Amino acid sequence: MEEVKIIGVKDGALTIALSGEIDLGNAETFYQTVMEAYKTAPQNVVFDCENLRFIDSTTLGTFVKILKGLKTDGFTMKLVNLQAKIKKLFLICSLDSIMEIA
């Protein structure tokens, strides 16, 4: 999936770069790609969203689904380099209260 690039372990966390658009059409593939990478070596996950241009409500739900899996295993999730319009979606939905958004 070209919107998801597994960078590898960086600063003690699995780093995943997101780009383009993630929406209803590719959210399940996004979830599966992330979870496959995570399951090979469970650890904290950081999403670098610098090149992510668009997400929809399905994608927000997918982030929550990923977070639940990580928390069950005792790990955390962090989103960094969010564009202002995407960060606003997370804040409007109060998702900053359950996940770290930098």
Salt bridges, closest charged atoms under 4 A:
GLU28 OE1 - LYS65 NZ 3.92
GLU100 OE2 - LYS78 NZ 3.64
